[in-house]
Amino acid sequence: MKFDLIINGGGMVGAALALALGRQGMRIALIELQAPKAPEQLDPRVSAISEGSVSYLKNLGVEFPEGHCQPYQHLTVFDGDQTCQFSSDEIGCEQLGLFIENSRLQQAIWEALPKTVTVKLARANEFCHHADGVTLTLDNGESLTAPLAIAADGAQSWLRQQAGIGLSGWDYRQRCMLVAVKTQGQMQDTTWQQFTATGPKAWLPMVNNQAVLAWYDSPAEIKRLSALSPEQLVTEAHKVYPALLGDIAVISAGNFALTRRHAQRYGQRGVWLVGDAAHTINPLAGQGVNLGFRDVEALDRIIGGAFTSGENWWTDALLKRYERARKPHNLLMQSMMDACYKGFSTDKPLLSHLRGLAVMGLDFLPPIKKQILRYAAGLS
């Protein structure tokens, strides 16, 4: 079966790319093992979708599910006795972004897919690069052919491996536990993050008086916490989170390793990478999926523009423009998050003092503070 483009991976980023290019008339095969399903209770796998990403997705026709999105207008950073507060008012926006469960956003994007997108609920298990492009064979026996394939199948991308694209990076000496909790309605318009020597402790507000705690710590400590009962986990949370945490009750929890990976190149052998298949980042500032959506915007502009004007949109020469546009930006964001991770994960007195001064000093440098906020909100 022939298509203009094959996208392997129908998560938030892969589905958004299918939506963007499908709206421009491209015939797309979107491969994903199963369709997204809304969770019955709060899923701790949530994302902070920046205001820039929200606007882009809405322009593509995505309808964010009413009653399941929690906008936030304020961001507070604590470091010891020092505090820095950011507000959407400072950049003239109604909100900095919103929190939503990954599965619900994925489902909303799927619901917006045009008829030019054919969804294949299967797994790709064979890849062939040939003169006419690429062929992916699915585990149901179907063969899909197109001039180009996009790997949007996550950090462990199978398609990236088939194309022979290598990675550079490392594992951090931490894991992150995500804990979905019921709250007493505290600070629903504010997300905050406290930096400690063992790792950040963050509050991600959700709808219906719920929230997610993002709890960074050593692998050994996260393993210990994962074995506790919900009641014991609440007790431990009150030991390390600030008093403003308030009363909570645990709904569910999970954890994952922190890794940094960056593809050595963004494409070869008829395969180009997007989102986590190209880059993973420390989730410290919630920029991971937003970087993926920026990848989508770039491919939408480059591939979509060439397709609608009748150019050969699948050539390496054209797609190198995508790599030049996105790789330096993604590398810069990775490096910034690494600097924050290393700078804030220390209890050395001098470094801690300098770090506190830096946090406090942002309030005295409004132009820098405003630029940081616009960048984090995906508006620059």
C-alpha positions as CSV (number, residue, x, y, z in Angstrom):
1,M,0.0,0.0,0.0
2,K,1.5,3.3,-1.1
3,F,1.5,6.6,1.0
4,D,3.1,9.9,0.8
5,L,4.5,9.5,4.3
6,I,4.7,6.8,7.0
7,I,4.9,7.9,10.6
8,N,5.9,5.1,13.1
9,G,4.5,6.1,16.5
10,G,1.1,7.7,17.2
11,G,1.8,9.3,20.5
12,M,1.3,13.0,21.1
13,V,4.1,14.2,18.8
14,G,3.7,11.6,16.1
15,A,-0.1,12.1,15.9
16,A,0.4,15.9,15.9
17,L,2.7,15.6,12.9
18,A,0.2,13.3,11.1
19,L,-2.5,15.9,11.8
20,A,-0.4,18.9,10.6
21,L,0.7,17.2,7.3
22,G,-2.6,15.4,6.7
23,R,-4.3,18.8,6.8
24,Q,-2.1,19.8,3.9
25,G,-3.3,16.9,1.8
26,M,-0.6,14.4,2.3
27,R,-1.7,10.7,2.4
28,I,-0.2,9.4,5.7
29,A,0.0,6.0,7.4
30,L,0.2,6.4,11.2
31,I,1.4,3.3,12.9
32,E,0.6,2.7,16.6
33,L,0.0,-0.5,18.5
34,Q,-3.2,0.6,20.2
35,A,-5.6,3.6,20.2
36,P,-5.4,6.0,23.2
37,K,-7.9,5.5,26.0
38,A,-8.9,8.0,28.6
39,P,-8.0,6.7,32.1
40,E,-10.6,6.0,34.7
41,Q,-8.7,7.9,37.4
42,L,-6.0,10.5,37.4
43,D,-3.0,9.1,35.5
44,P,0.3,10.5,36.9
45,R,1.8,10.6,33.4
46,V,1.0,14.2,32.7
47,S,2.6,17.0,30.7
48,A,2.9,20.8,31.1
49,I,1.9,22.0,27.6
50,S,3.3,25.4,27.0
51,E,1.2,28.3,25.8
52,G,3.0,28.2,22.5
53,S,2.2,24.5,22.0
54,V,-1.4,25.0,23.1
55,S,-1.9,27.7,20.5
56,Y,-0.3,25.6,17.8
57,L,-2.4,22.5,18.5
58,K,-5.6,24.6,18.6
59,N,-4.7,26.1,15.2
60,L,-4.4,22.5,13.9
61,G,-8.0,21.9,15.1
62,V,-7.3,20.0,18.4
63,E,-10.1,20.5,20.9
64,F,-8.7,20.2,24.4
65,P,-11.1,18.1,26.5
66,E,-13.2,20.3,28.7
67,G,-12.9,19.4,32.4
68,H,-9.6,17.7,32.0
69,C,-7.1,20.6,31.4
70,Q,-5.7,22.6,34.3
71,P,-4.4,26.0,33.2
72,Y,-1.7,27.6,35.3
73,Q,-0.9,31.3,35.5
74,H,1.9,31.3,38.1
75,L,5.2,29.4,38.5
76,T,7.1,29.6,41.8
77,V,10.7,28.4,42.4
78,F,12.0,27.8,45.9
79,D,15.6,27.4,46.8
80,G,16.2,27.4,50.5
81,D,15.0,30.7,51.8
82,Q,15.0,32.3,48.4
83,T,11.9,32.5,46.2
84,C,11.3,33.6,42.6
85,Q,7.8,33.9,41.2
86,F,6.8,34.1,37.6
87,S,3.4,35.1,36.3
88,S,1.6,35.1,32.9
89,D,0.8,38.8,33.4
90,E,4.5,39.5,33.0
91,I,4.4,38.4,29.4
92,G,0.9,39.6,28.6
93,C,-0.8,36.1,28.5
94,E,-3.8,34.7,30.2
95,Q,-1.8,31.6,31.1
96,L,1.6,30.1,30.9
97,G,0.2,26.8,29.7
98,L,-1.8,23.9,31.0
99,F,-1.5,20.5,32.6
100,I,-3.2,17.5,31.0
101,E,-2.8,13.7,31.1
102,N,-0.7,12.4,28.2
103,S,-3.4,9.9,27.1
104,R,-6.1,12.5,27.0
105,L,-4.1,14.9,24.8
106,Q,-3.1,12.0,22.6
107,Q,-6.8,11.1,22.2
108,A,-7.8,14.7,21.4
109,I,-5.2,14.8,18.7
110,W,-6.4,11.5,17.2
111,E,-9.9,12.8,17.2
112,A,-8.8,15.7,15.0
113,L,-7.0,13.6,12.4
114,P,-8.3,14.2,8.8
115,K,-9.4,11.5,6.4
116,T,-6.0,11.7,4.6
117,V,-4.5,9.9,7.7
118,T,-4.9,6.1,7.8
119,V,-4.3,4.7,11.2
120,K,-2.7,1.2,11.4
121,L,-3.1,-0.5,14.8
122,A,-0.1,-2.7,14.5
123,R,3.6,-3.0,15.1
124,A,6.2,-2.4,12.4
125,N,8.7,-5.3,12.5
126,E,10.6,-5.1,9.1
127,F,12.2,-2.1,7.4
128,C,13.7,-1.7,3.9
129,H,15.3,1.3,2.3
130,H,15.3,1.2,-1.5
131,A,15.5,3.5,-4.5
132,D,11.8,4.5,-4.3
133,G,11.9,5.3,-0.6
134,V,11.1,3.0,2.3
135,T,8.9,0.0,3.1
136,L,7.7,-1.0,6.5
137,T,6.1,-4.4,7.0
138,L,3.7,-4.7,9.9
139,D,3.1,-7.7,12.2
140,N,-0.3,-8.2,10.6
141,G,1.5,-8.9,7.2
142,E,0.7,-5.5,5.6
143,S,3.5,-3.7,3.7
144,L,3.5,0.1,3.6
145,T,5.6,2.0,1.1
146,A,6.4,5.8,0.9
147,P,9.2,8.1,-0.2
148,L,9.9,8.9,3.5
149,A,9.3,7.6,7.0
150,I,9.3,9.5,10.3
151,A,10.4,7.9,13.5
152,A,8.1,9.1,16.2
153,D,8.3,5.9,18.3
154,G,9.9,7.3,21.4
155,A,13.3,7.2,23.2
156,Q,13.9,3.5,22.4
157,S,12.9,4.1,18.8
158,W,12.9,0.9,16.7
159,L,12.8,2.8,13.5
160,R,15.8,4.9,14.4
161,Q,17.8,1.7,15.1
162,Q,16.7,0.3,11.7
163,A,18.0,3.4,10.0
164,G,21.4,3.0,11.8
165,I,21.3,6.4,13.5
166,G,23.4,6.5,16.7
167,L,23.0,8.3,19.9
168,S,25.1,10.3,22.4
169,G,24.1,10.9,26.0
170,W,24.1,9.5,29.5
171,D,21.9,8.5,32.4
172,Y,21.4,10.8,35.3
173,R,22.0,9.6,38.9
174,Q,18.3,10.1,39.7
175,R,14.9,8.8,39.0
176,C,11.6,10.6,39.1
177,M,8.5,9.4,40.9
178,L,5.1,10.8,39.7
179,V,2.5,10.6,42.4
180,A,-1.2,11.4,41.6
181,V,-2.9,12.8,44.6
182,K,-6.2,14.1,45.8
183,T,-5.9,17.6,47.4
184,Q,-7.9,20.1,49.4
185,G,-7.9,22.5,46.4
186,Q,-4.6,24.2,47.1
187,M,-3.1,26.6,44.5
188,Q,-4.8,25.2,41.4
189,D,-3.5,28.1,39.2
190,T,0.1,27.7,40.4
191,T,2.8,25.2,39.7
192,W,5.8,25.2,42.0
193,Q,9.2,23.6,42.3
194,Q,11.4,23.3,45.4
195,F,15.1,22.6,44.8
196,T,16.9,20.3,47.3
197,A,20.3,18.6,47.4
198,T,18.6,15.3,46.7
199,G,16.6,16.6,43.7
200,P,13.6,18.8,42.9
201,K,10.2,18.4,44.5
202,A,7.5,19.8,42.2
203,W,3.7,20.4,42.4
204,L,1.7,20.0,39.2
205,P,-2.0,21.1,39.7
206,M,-4.7,19.1,38.0
207,V,-8.5,19.4,37.7
208,N,-11.0,18.4,40.4
209,N,-8.8,19.2,43.3
210,Q,-6.1,16.8,42.2
211,A,-2.4,17.2,41.5
212,V,0.7,15.3,40.6
213,L,3.9,15.4,42.7
214,A,7.1,15.1,40.7
215,W,9.6,13.7,43.1
216,Y,13.3,13.5,42.1
217,D,15.7,11.4,44.1
218,S,18.3,8.7,44.0
219,P,17.4,5.4,42.5
220,A,17.7,3.7,45.9
221,E,15.4,6.2,47.5
222,I,12.8,6.0,44.8
223,K,12.8,2.2,45.0
224,R,12.2,2.5,48.8
225,L,9.4,5.0,48.3
226,S,7.8,2.8,45.6
227,A,7.4,0.0,48.1
228,L,5.4,2.1,50.6
229,S,1.7,2.1,51.2
230,P,-0.3,5.2,50.1
231,E,-0.5,6.3,53.7
232,Q,3.2,5.9,54.3
233,L,4.0,7.8,51.0
234,V,1.9,10.7,52.3
235,T,3.9,10.8,55.5
236,E,7.2,10.7,53.5
237,A,6.0,13.5,51.2
238,H,5.3,15.8,54.2
239,K,8.9,15.3,55.4
240,V,10.5,16.6,52.2
241,Y,7.9,18.9,50.6
242,P,7.3,22.4,51.9
243,A,4.4,23.1,54.3
244,L,2.2,24.5,51.5
245,L,1.8,20.9,50.2
246,G,-1.2,20.6,52.6
247,D,-3.4,17.6,53.1
248,I,-3.2,15.0,50.3
249,A,-4.2,11.4,49.6
250,V,-2.4,9.2,47.1
251,I,-4.3,7.9,44.1
252,S,-1.5,6.2,42.2
253,A,2.2,6.4,41.5
254,G,4.9,5.4,39.0
255,N,8.5,6.2,38.3
256,F,11.1,6.4,35.5
257,A,14.8,6.9,35.0
258,L,16.2,10.2,33.9
259,T,18.3,10.1,30.7
260,R,19.8,12.5,28.2
261,R,20.0,11.3,24.6
262,H,20.6,13.1,21.4
263,A,20.7,11.6,17.9
264,Q,24.0,12.0,16.1
265,R,22.0,13.0,13.0
266,Y,18.3,13.6,12.5
267,G,18.0,11.5,9.4
268,Q,19.4,8.9,7.0
269,R,18.3,6.0,4.8
270,G,14.9,7.5,4.2
271,V,14.1,7.9,7.9
272,W,13.9,11.2,9.9
273,L,13.5,11.6,13.6
274,V,11.0,13.7,15.7
275,G,10.4,14.1,19.4
276,D,11.9,11.6,21.8
277,A,13.3,9.5,19.0
278,A,15.6,12.4,18.3
279,H,16.2,13.8,21.8
280,T,15.4,13.2,25.4
281,I,15.9,15.8,28.1
282,N,15.9,16.1,31.9
283,P,12.2,16.8,32.6
284,L,13.2,19.5,35.2
285,A,11.2,22.3,33.4
286,G,8.7,20.2,31.6
287,Q,10.1,21.0,28.1
288,G,10.3,17.5,26.6
289,V,7.0,17.2,24.7
290,N,7.1,20.9,23.9
291,L,10.4,20.4,22.1
292,G,8.7,17.6,20.2
293,F,5.8,19.9,19.2
294,R,8.4,22.5,18.0
295,D,9.9,19.7,15.8
296,V,6.5,19.2,14.4
297,E,6.1,22.9,13.6
298,A,9.4,22.8,11.7
299,L,8.5,19.7,9.7
300,D,5.0,21.1,9.0
301,R,6.6,24.2,7.6
302,I,9.4,22.5,5.6
303,I,7.7,19.3,4.4
304,G,4.3,20.7,4.1
305,G,5.5,23.8,2.3
306,A,7.4,21.8,-0.3
307,F,4.5,19.3,-0.8
308,T,2.0,22.0,-1.5
309,S,4.3,23.8,-3.9
310,G,5.1,20.6,-5.8
311,E,8.7,20.3,-4.8
312,N,10.5,17.0,-4.0
313,W,9.8,17.3,-0.3
314,W,11.4,13.9,0.7
315,T,15.0,14.8,-0.3
316,D,17.9,14.9,2.2
317,A,18.8,18.3,0.9
318,L,15.4,19.7,1.9
319,L,15.2,17.9,5.2
320,K,18.7,19.0,6.3
321,R,16.9,22.4,6.8
322,Y,14.9,20.7,9.5
323,E,18.0,19.4,11.2
324,R,19.7,22.8,11.0
325,A,16.6,24.4,12.5
326,R,16.0,22.0,15.4
327,K,19.2,20.3,16.4
328,P,21.0,23.4,17.8
329,H,17.9,24.5,19.6
330,N,17.3,21.1,21.2
331,L,20.9,20.8,22.2
332,L,20.8,24.3,23.8
333,M,17.7,23.3,25.8
334,Q,19.4,20.0,26.9
335,S,22.5,21.9,28.0
336,M,20.4,24.5,29.9
337,M,18.5,21.7,31.8
338,D,21.9,20.0,32.6
339,A,23.2,23.2,34.0
340,C,20.1,23.6,36.2
341,Y,20.3,20.0,37.3
342,K,24.0,20.2,38.3
343,G,23.7,23.6,39.8
344,F,20.6,22.8,41.9
345,S,21.6,19.3,43.0
346,T,24.3,20.2,45.4
347,D,24.5,21.1,49.1
348,K,28.0,22.7,48.9
349,P,27.7,26.0,50.9
350,L,29.3,28.4,48.4
351,L,27.4,27.0,45.4
352,S,24.1,26.9,47.3
353,H,24.6,30.6,48.3
354,L,25.4,31.6,44.7
355,R,22.4,29.6,43.5
356,G,20.1,31.4,46.0
357,L,21.4,34.8,44.9
358,A,20.7,33.8,41.3
359,V,17.1,32.8,42.0
360,M,16.5,36.0,44.0
361,G,18.3,38.2,41.5
362,L,15.9,37.4,38.7
363,D,13.3,39.7,40.3
364,F,15.8,42.5,39.9
365,L,16.4,41.8,36.2
366,P,12.9,42.1,34.7
367,P,14.1,41.9,31.0
368,I,16.0,38.7,31.6
369,K,13.2,37.2,33.7
370,K,10.7,38.1,31.0
371,Q,12.8,36.5,28.3
372,I,13.2,33.3,30.3
373,L,9.5,33.2,30.9
374,R,8.6,33.7,27.2
375,Y,11.1,30.9,26.3
376,A,9.6,28.5,28.8
377,A,6.1,29.3,27.5
378,G,7.1,28.5,24.0
379,L,6.6,32.1,22.8
380,S,10.1,32.8,21.6
